[in-house]
Amino acid sequence: MPKKILVCDDAQLTRKTLRSILESNDYIVVGEAANGKEAVKKYKELQPDLVFMDIVMPEMDGIEAVEKIMELDDK
């Protein structure tokens, strides 16, 4: 079964390129996020198997977003 992936990057072109590469290799991109805050929200909603996370993003950086996502999985 293909893995569900969430792509998080503030650059739309990067998200589009990653989506294209992943989908051409039979992965399912279940969502995209343009900042860390949105990434955490979408992670809660979509429960992906894998997250591609940019480090430098507005509102919440990728490191803080990953820490919050890891807290969600600890519960």
N, C-alpha and C positions, 0 to 999 in steps of 0.2 A: 504494500500500500504506500503511495507517495506521501512524503512528509509535508505537513502544513507549515508555511513559513510566513513570518511577519517581517517586512522590510522597513527599516527606520532610518531616514536620512533627510536633512533639510533641503537637499538639492533634488529637485524633481527629475532632472535628467539621470542622476545616479539611481534613483528609485526605479525609473523606467528601464534603464539598462540592466540592473540586477534582476528585475522581474522577467525581462525577456530571456536572459541567460538561464535563469532557474526554470522557467516554464518550458523552454526548449529542451531541458533535460528531465522533463517529466515530474517536476516538483509543483506543488500547488501553493501559489502566493495568495494567502487568505486576506491580506490587508497590507496597508502602507501607513506610515506615520511620518509627519514632517517635523516633529519635535519630541523631546523626551516625555513630556506630560501626556501627549497624545499616544505615545508608544505604550506607556503603562496602562492607559485606558483601553487601548485596543487589545493588549495582551490579556487583560481580564475578560474582555468580551469574546475573543476568538480562540483562546487557549492553543496557540500554535505549538508545534513540536520544536521549532527553531526560530531564533530571532537574529537578523542581521542588524546591528546597531552602530550608527555613526557615533563618534565621541563628542564632537563639537556641534551642538545644536542649540537653538533658542529655547527659552522657557525652562528647560531642564536638560542638562547635558546627558550624554549617553551613559556615563559611569553611574550617575545618580539614578537614572532610569533602570539600569540593570540591577542595582542594589534593591530598588523597590520591587522589581519583578521577582528577585530571589526571595524577598520577604514574603511575597504572596505564595510562592511555592513551598515555603517552610510551614505554612499553616495547614 
